[in-house]
Amino acid sequence: MTTLIDVKIDSLGHIVTGKTPSKKVAEYFDGEFQFVTPSDLNFKHYYCRTTETTVTEAAKEKHKNQFIPTGSIMFTCIGNTIGKCAIASVDCLTNQQINTVIPHHQNESKFIYYFLNHYMDVFRGIGLSGGAATPIINKTDFSKVVLKAPERTLWPEIGNLLSKYDDLIENNRRRIQLLEESARLLYQEWFVHLRFPGHEQIKVTDGVPEGWEKKPLKQIATLNYGKALKAEVRVPGPFPVYGSSGEVGSHEKALVKGPGIVVGRKGNVGSIYWVNTDFYPIDTVYFISSEESSLFLYHALQNVQFINTDVAVPGLNRDMAYSRGILIPDDKNLQRFLSEVKPIQEQINKLQDYNDRLAQARDLLLPKLMSGELTI
């Protein structure tokens, strides 16, 4: 058993609150630097690799006091996103909803990331206790938090040990992305560019090969509404919870039998996810039942242009979605496509299962290392 010490957050490093450049100044945006917002992070990130928005050298000069170096630990401090955490993979700027720890010692960076993750519920409690309509932890309150940690000499080793699991997870994620890309390109080659096997001998009229047909989505599948499940009432379990941004947590019970397809309804409109297991779709998405789901439909929906029908809050009207046309091939080409993509999906499933086991092992190890129950 390791002796624990009290650690104040501002003793970990310099604390910086981000800043959003003025959107009235066009020269601040579309540059070479990442601009990180809570939507770029999730509760499972390790490194932040990409962002939706980028900023320029001019923005960096304007907000040089808020720019953070590689290896800094970003921690979201507002709303339901409190606790989203990641290590900066490059020098970058964050918005004002993120407090960042710039470590005093670079070899403690990984430990600080896991340390903040371990105490996520503490931070969420602090945010909720403030009485504000939207939970928030300002820079001052964040800096003053005192938490228990193992002896500081152990921090680099603890961080390096836990990071081995996330390094493997990241590597598998990259492999998954490559596999998904190969299946996506195959679909586009066959069913968008119509260069399917034997296409030279098939007559095409108005973009529809002979023997194929174009049908509205309504005739192919039912878009069922997900069910509300607030984060505070979820009981972590074996079933993934899906929102319009993808997997957002887990629950002890599933709502839908897998495999199935999830379609973003609110927020990330038209986002498409294939879920191989039983799962829980929340009220920001539609889902397609296992009986009506197929890998062909999954890839077809990724090529549908769904239209946002709500200016204030992005939303996908179901009748509008139902009107979207999908090109249905003849049975021969449909079965050919499925025979090509099923082995790819099986590899993806295996890698996802492996990642789940790695994450479970890491999450079992983390509290034992932080509490001093296990030593290195």
C-alpha positions in Angstrom: 0.0 0.0 0.0 1.4 3.4 -1.1 1.1 6.5 1.1 -1.1 9.1 -0.4 -0.5 12.8 -0.5 -2.7 15.8 -1.0 -2.4 17.4 -4.4 -3.8 20.8 -5.3 -4.6 21.1 -9.0 -2.5 24.3 -9.5 0.5 22.4 -8.2 0.3 20.1 -11.3 1.2 23.0 -13.6 0.1 26.3 -15.0 -3.7 26.6 -15.4 -5.0 28.2 -18.6 -8.6 28.9 -19.6 -9.1 29.0 -23.4 -10.5 31.8 -25.5 -12.5 31.8 -28.7 -11.1 34.2 -31.4 -13.6 36.8 -32.7 -15.6 35.2 -35.5 -15.8 38.6 -37.0 -12.2 38.4 -38.0 -11.9 35.9 -40.9 -8.1 35.8 -40.8 -8.2 34.0 -37.5 -9.7 30.8 -38.9 -8.9 28.0 -41.3 -5.2 27.9 -40.4 -2.6 25.4 -39.3 -3.4 25.2 -35.6 -6.1 23.1 -33.9 -8.9 24.9 -32.1 -10.3 22.5 -29.5 -13.9 22.7 -28.2 -15.8 20.2 -26.0 -17.3 18.6 -29.1 -13.8 17.6 -30.3 -13.4 15.6 -27.1 -15.2 12.7 -25.5 -15.0 10.7 -22.3 -12.7 8.1 -23.9 -10.1 10.2 -25.6 -6.4 9.8 -24.9 -4.8 12.3 -27.4 -6.8 14.9 -29.3 -5.8 14.2 -32.9 -8.2 16.3 -35.0 -10.6 19.2 -34.5 -13.6 20.6 -36.4 -12.1 24.1 -36.5 -8.6 25.4 -37.0 -7.0 28.8 -36.4 -4.2 30.8 -37.9 -0.9 32.3 -36.9 -2.8 35.6 -36.5 -5.1 34.0 -33.9 -2.1 32.5 -32.1 -0.5 35.9 -31.9 -3.7 37.5 -30.6 -4.3 34.8 -28.0 -0.7 33.8 -27.2 -1.4 33.6 -23.5 -4.1 31.0 -24.1 -2.2 28.9 -26.6 -1.1 25.6 -25.0 1.9 23.4 -25.9 1.9 19.7 -26.9 1.5 17.5 -23.8 -0.9 19.8 -22.0 -4.0 18.3 -20.5 -7.3 19.7 -21.5 -10.3 19.3 -19.2 -13.9 20.5 -20.1 -15.5 22.4 -17.2 -19.0 23.2 -18.2 -22.4 21.5 -18.6 -22.9 17.8 -19.2 -19.4 17.9 -20.9 -17.6 18.3 -17.6 -14.9 15.7 -17.4 -14.1 15.4 -21.1 -10.3 15.2 -21.1 -7.5 14.7 -23.5 -3.8 15.4 -24.0 -2.9 18.0 -26.6 -1.1 16.2 -29.5 0.1 19.5 -30.9 0.3 23.2 -29.9 -3.2 24.5 -30.0 -5.9 26.8 -28.7 -9.0 25.8 -26.8 -12.3 27.6 -26.2 -13.3 29.1 -22.9 -15.2 26.0 -21.8 -11.9 24.1 -21.3 -9.4 24.6 -18.5 -5.9 23.3 -19.4 -3.1 22.1 -17.2 0.4 22.8 -18.7 2.5 20.4 -16.6 5.5 21.7 -14.6 7.2 18.5 -15.6 6.6 17.0 -19.0 7.1 13.4 -17.8 4.0 13.8 -15.5 1.7 14.6 -18.4 0.2 11.2 -18.8 -0.3 10.7 -15.1 -2.1 14.1 -14.8 -4.5 12.9 -17.6 -5.4 9.7 -15.8 -5.5 11.6 -12.5 -8.1 14.0 -13.7 -10.1 11.2 -15.4 -10.1 9.2 -12.1 -11.6 12.2 -10.2 -14.2 13.1 -12.9 -17.2 12.5 -10.6 -15.6 14.9 -8.1 -15.3 17.6 -10.6 -18.9 17.0 -11.9 -20.1 17.3 -8.3 -18.3 20.6 -7.9 -19.9 21.9 -11.1 -23.4 20.9 -10.0 -23.0 22.4 -6.5 -22.5 25.9 -7.7 -26.2 26.6 -8.1 -25.9 27.8 -11.7 -28.5 26.7 -14.3 -25.6 25.3 -16.3 -23.0 23.4 -14.2 -19.6 25.1 -14.4 -16.2 25.0 -12.8 -14.3 28.3 -13.3 -10.5 28.5 -13.4 -10.3 29.6 -9.7 -12.4 26.8 -8.4 -10.6 24.3 -10.7 -7.2 25.4 -9.5 -8.1 25.1 -5.8 -9.4 21.5 -5.9 -7.3 19.2 -3.6 -7.3 15.5 -4.3 -5.4 12.4 -3.1 -2.6 10.9 -5.2 0.3 8.4 -4.8 3.7 9.7 -4.1 4.9 12.0 -6.8 8.0 10.0 -7.6 5.7 7.2 -8.9 3.7 9.5 -11.3 5.8 9.0 -14.5 5.7 5.2 -14.1 2.0 5.1 -13.4 1.3 7.2 -16.5 3.5 5.1 -18.7 1.8 1.9 -17.5 -1.7 3.0 -18.1 -0.8 4.6 -21.4 0.2 1.2 -22.8 -3.4 0.2 -22.8 -4.5 3.4 -24.6 -1.6 3.1 -27.1 -3.0 -0.3 -28.1 -6.5 1.1 -28.3 -5.4 4.0 -30.4 -3.5 1.7 -32.8 -6.6 -0.5 -33.1 -8.8 2.5 -33.8 -6.5 3.5 -36.7 -6.8 0.0 -38.1 -10.6 0.2 -37.7 -10.6 3.5 -39.6 -8.6 2.0 -42.5 -11.0 -1.0 -42.7 -14.1 1.3 -42.6 -12.5 3.4 -45.4 -11.9 0.3 -47.6 -15.6 -0.7 -47.2 -16.8 2.9 -47.9 -14.7 3.2 -51.0 -16.0 -0.2 -52.3 -19.6 1.0 -51.8 -18.9 4.2 -53.7 -17.1 2.4 -56.5 -20.0 0.0 -57.1 -23.1 2.1 -56.2 -22.1 5.7 -56.6 -19.8 5.6 -59.6 -21.6 2.5 -60.9 -18.4 0.6 -61.6 -19.7 -2.7 -60.2 -18.6 -6.1 -61.7 -19.9 -6.4 -65.2 -21.1 -2.8 -65.4 -19.9 -2.6 -69.0 -22.7 -4.9 -70.2 -25.5 -3.3 -68.2 -27.6 -0.5 -69.6 -28.0 2.5 -67.3 -31.0 4.9 -67.5 -31.2 8.1 -65.5 -28.5 6.7 -63.1 -30.3 3.4 -62.5 -28.8 0.2 -64.0 -31.1 -2.2 -65.6 -32.6 -4.6 -63.0 -32.0 -2.1 -60.2 -34.4 0.4 -58.7 -34.4 3.6 -56.6 -36.6 3.5 -53.6 -37.4 6.1 -50.9 -36.0 5.2 -47.5 -39.6 4.8 -46.2 -40.1 1.7 -48.3 -36.8 0.2 -47.0 -36.6 0.7 -43.3 -38.4 2.3 -40.3 -36.7 5.2 -38.4 -37.6 4.4 -34.8 -37.2 7.1 -32.1 -34.6 6.6 -29.4 -35.5 7.0 -25.7 -34.3 9.6 -23.2 -31.6 8.4 -20.8 -29.9 11.2 -18.9 -26.2 10.7 -18.0 -27.0 11.0 -14.3 -29.4 8.0 -14.3 -27.2 5.7 -16.4 -25.8 2.7 -14.6 -22.5 1.7 -16.3 -22.8 -1.7 -17.8 -22.1 -3.9 -20.9 -24.4 -2.1 -23.3 -23.2 1.0 -25.3 -25.4 4.2 -25.2 -25.6 6.0 -28.6 -26.3 9.6 -29.3 -25.9 11.6 -32.5 -22.1 11.9 -31.8 -21.7 8.2 -31.4 -21.1 6.1 -28.3 -21.6 8.4 -25.3 -21.5 5.9 -22.4 -22.8 2.6 -21.3 -25.8 1.2 -19.4 -26.8 -1.9 -17.5 -29.8 -2.5 -19.9 -30.2 -2.4 -23.6 -33.2 -0.9 -25.4 -32.6 -2.4 -28.8 -31.3 -5.8 -30.0 -28.2 -5.6 -32.2 -26.9 -5.4 -34.8 -28.6 -2.1 -35.8 -28.1 1.2 -37.4 -28.2 4.6 -35.6 -29.1 7.8 -37.4 -28.4 11.2 -35.8 -31.6 13.2 -35.3 -30.6 16.1 -33.1 -27.2 17.8 -33.0 -25.0 15.8 -35.4 -27.7 15.5 -38.1 -27.5 12.5 -40.4 -24.6 10.8 -38.6 -24.6 7.1 -39.2 -23.3 4.3 -36.9 -23.3 0.5 -37.2 -23.8 -1.1 -33.8 -22.9 -4.8 -33.6 -24.2 -5.5 -30.1 -27.4 -4.8 -28.2 -27.5 -1.1 -27.4 -29.4 1.9 -26.0 -30.2 4.7 -28.5 -31.1 7.9 -26.7 -33.6 10.6 -27.9 -31.2 12.5 -30.1 -31.2 9.6 -32.6 -33.3 7.3 -34.7 -32.5 3.6 -34.9 -33.2 0.9 -37.4 -34.1 -2.5 -36.0 -31.9 -5.6 -36.4 -34.5 -7.1 -38.8 -34.2 -4.2 -41.2 -30.5 -3.4 -40.8 -27.8 -4.6 -43.2 -24.3 -3.6 -44.0 -25.5 -2.5 -47.4 -28.1 -0.1 -45.9 -25.5 1.2 -43.4 -23.1 2.2 -46.2 -26.0 3.5 -48.4 -27.2 5.8 -45.6 -23.6 7.2 -45.3 -24.0 8.5 -48.9 -27.5 10.1 -48.3 -27.6 13.9 -48.1 -29.8 14.4 -45.0 -31.1 17.9 -44.6 -31.2 19.9 -41.3 -34.7 21.2 -40.9 -34.2 23.3 -37.7 -32.1 26.5 -37.8 -31.9 26.9 -34.0 -31.1 23.3 -33.0 -29.9 21.1 -35.9 -32.6 18.4 -36.4 -33.6 15.8 -39.0 -37.3 15.6 -39.8 -38.4 12.0 -40.2 -40.7 12.6 -43.2 -37.8 14.4 -44.9 -35.5 11.6 -44.2 -38.0 9.0 -45.5 -38.2 10.9 -48.8 -34.4 10.3 -49.5 -33.9 7.9 -52.4 -31.6 4.9 -52.2 -30.4 2.9 -55.1 -31.1 -0.8 -54.6 -29.0 -3.2 -56.7 -30.2 -6.5 -58.1 -29.8 -9.5 -55.8 -26.6 -10.8 -57.5 -24.7 -7.5 -56.9 -26.2 -7.1 -53.4 -24.9 -10.5 -52.4 -21.5 -9.8 -54.0 -21.2 -6.6 -52.0 -22.2 -8.3 -48.7 -19.7 -11.1 -49.3 -17.0 -8.4 -49.7 -17.9 -6.2 -46.7 -18.9 -8.9 -44.1 -15.3 -10.1 -43.6 -14.2 -6.5 -43.2 -16.9 -5.8 -40.6 -15.9 -9.0 -38.8 -12.4 -7.7 -38.5 -13.7 -4.4 -37.2 -15.9 -6.2 -34.6 -12.9 -8.2 -33.3 -10.8 -5.0 -33.0 -13.7 -3.2 -31.2 -14.1 -6.2 -28.8 -10.4 -6.2 -28.1 -10.5 -2.5 -27.4 -13.4 -3.0 -25.0 -11.3 -5.6 -23.1 -8.3 -3.3 -23.0 -10.4 -0.4 -21.7 -12.0 -2.6 -19.0 -8.5 -3.7 -17.9 -7.3 -0.1 -17.8 -10.3 1.0 -15.9 -9.9 -1.7 -13.3 -6.2 -0.8 -12.9 -6.7 3.0 -12.7 -8.4 3.3 -9.3 -6.1 0.7 -7.7 -3.1 2.7 -8.8 -4.5 6.1 -7.7 -5.6 4.8 -4.3 -2.2 3.2 -3.6 -3.7 -0.3 -3.4 -1.3 -1.4 -6.2 2.3 -0.2 -6.4 4.8 -0.2 -9.3 
